[in-house]
Amino acid sequence: MFEILAARLAQQRAQSPAVKSFASQMIKDHTKSTNDLTAAITASGQSLTVPTTLPQAKQAVLDDLNKASPAEFDKDYMGGQVDAHQDALNLLQRYAEDGDVDQLKSFAAATAPIVQQHLDRAKTIRDELK
């Protein structure tokens, strides 16, 4: 949810065409991964739900992005994307290895390579903005 909301903000505020393109890809891919996660949870029979509100820390990041100056927005957004994707990749890789629910392990294993691609692209764009 954070990725989608931040990407929507980037589509409105970003100056760089590369950042806007990245944001569009994040909306598409993260909408798909959320749907895939929901399907994996349902298939697993677990009584888990995908959150519908952002944790306070993620909301604070989004609020800060909203306040960033036009000159700093792209750098701030891409720096945050590197951090968020590294965190997500670490989580997915750990769960794919050590998780205890087969359907969720499969989701994590299938999603990790896509997150790695996002991380690599985010790093490239961030570095080009410096």
RONU-717539 format. One record per residue (C-alpha): x, y, z; residue number from 1; residue in one letter. Coordinates in steps of 0.02 Angstrom, whole numbers, plus 50000, padded with zeros to 5 digits. Each point is the difference from the previous one (the first is absolute). Layout:
REM residues N
NODE     X     Y     Z  nr rest
NODE     X     Y     Z NUM    a
...
***
This chain:
REM residues 130
NODE     X     Y     Z  nr rest
NODE 50000 50000 50000   1    m
NODE 50142 50120 50042   2    f
NODE 50084 49966 49833   3    e
NODE 49840 50037 49905   4    i
NODE 49961 50159 50096   5    l
NODE 50178 50065 49985   6    a
NODE 50000 49959 49814   7    a
NODE 49838 50095 49973   8    r
NODE 50079 50149 50085   9    l
NODE 50154 49981 49889  10    a
NODE 49894 49998 49844  11    q
NODE 49933 50171 50052  12    q
NODE 50159 50080 50070  13    r
NODE 50151 49921 49917  14    a
NODE 50102 50103 49878  15    q
NODE 50100 49859 49922  16    s
NODE 49920 49893 49864  17    p
NODE 50097 49850 50070  18    a
NODE 49923 50027 50172  19    v
NODE 49826 50017 49926  20    k
NODE 50026 49840 49900  21    s
NODE 50063 49909 50154  22    f
NODE 49847 50059 50097  23    a
NODE 49882 49934 49866  24    s
NODE 50087 49832 50006  25    q
NODE 49985 49997 50190  26    m
NODE 49812 50028 49992  27    i
NODE 49980 49860 49873  28    k
NODE 50116 49875 50084  29    d
NODE 49948 50035 50179  30    h
NODE 49816 49989 49957  31    t
NODE 50036 49829 49925  32    k
NODE 50105 49942 50148  33    s
NODE 49865 50056 50123  34    t
NODE 49872 49898 49902  35    n
NODE 50120 49852 49995  36    d
NODE 50031 50012 50187  37    l
NODE 49813 50007 50035  38    t
NODE 49975 49845 49892  39    a
NODE 50142 49909 50090  40    a
NODE 49925 50043 50170  41    i
NODE 49830 49937 49943  42    t
NODE 50075 49840 49929  43    a
NODE 50096 49969 50160  44    s
NODE 49845 50008 50109  45    g
NODE 50088 50122 50116  46    q
NODE 49896 50130 50089  47    s
NODE 50114 50141 49945  48    l
NODE 49946 50161 49916  49    t
NODE 50096 50124 49896  50    v
NODE 50007 50166 50096  51    p
NODE 49885 50140 49945  52    t
NODE 50093 50142 50087  53    t
NODE 50182 50048 50003  54    l
NODE 50103 49976 50157  55    p
NODE 50044 50166 50080  56    q
NODE 50182 49991 49944  57    a
NODE 49952 49975 49817  58    k
NODE 49870 50138 50011  59    q
NODE 50135 50116 50068  60    a
NODE 50111 49959 49850  61    v
NODE 49856 50037 49882  62    l
NODE 49965 50163 50092  63    d
NODE 50183 50050 49984  64    d
NODE 49997 49962 49814  65    l
NODE 49847 50109 49983  66    n
NODE 50095 50143 50082  67    k
NODE 50160 49979 49897  68    a
NODE 50045 50145 49888  69    s
NODE 49981 49970 49813  70    p
NODE 50190 50003 49985  71    a
NODE 50020 49863 50132  72    e
NODE 49848 49891 49966  73    f
NODE 50077 49883 49872  74    d
NODE 50155 49966 50106  75    k
NODE 49897 49974 50158  76    d
NODE 49877 49885 49912  77    y
NODE 50134 49893 49919  78    m
NODE 50104 49991 50160  79    g
NODE 49846 49939 50091  80    g
NODE 49965 49874 49863  81    q
NODE 50174 49925 50018  82    v
NODE 49973 49982 50188  83    d
NODE 49824 49930 49985  84    a
NODE 50046 49874 49867  85    h
NODE 50153 49942 50095  86    q
NODE 49892 49971 50154  87    d
NODE 49868 49909 49898  88    a
NODE 50131 49892 49913  89    l
NODE 50078 49950 50166  90    n
NODE 49829 49951 50069  91    l
NODE 49950 49902 49846  92    l
NODE 50165 49907 49991  93    q
NODE 49991 49952 50184  94    r
NODE 49821 49940 49985  95    y
NODE 50034 49904 49840  96    a
NODE 50137 49907 50096  97    e
NODE 49926 49982 50173  98    d
NODE 49813 50034 49987  99    g
NODE 49875 49878 50071 100    d
NODE 49854 50019 49879 101    v
NODE 50030 49919 49830 102    d
NODE 49891 50119 49898 103    q
NODE 50082 50152 50078 104    l
NODE 50173 49925 49976 105    k
NODE 49959 49977 49816 106    s
NODE 49938 50179 49988 107    f
NODE 50160 50063 50083 108    a
NODE 50111 49896 49886 109    a
NODE 49908 50058 49843 110    a
NODE 49995 50183 50053 111    t
NODE 50180 50021 50060 112    a
NODE 50078 50006 49825 113    p
NODE 49878 50137 49947 114    i
NODE 50042 50101 50156 115    v
NODE 50185 49975 49959 116    q
NODE 49968 50075 49828 117    q
NODE 49909 50147 50079 118    h
NODE 50144 50025 50122 119    l
NODE 50130 49997 49861 120    d
NODE 49901 50124 49895 121    r
NODE 49969 50113 50151 122    a
NODE 50186 50004 50039 123    k
NODE 50043 50043 49820 124    t
NODE 49874 50143 49992 125    i
NODE 50050 50064 50172 126    r
NODE 50183 50001 49950 127    d
NODE 49962 50090 49835 128    e
NODE 49910 50138 50097 129    l
NODE 50151 50042 50106 130    k
***
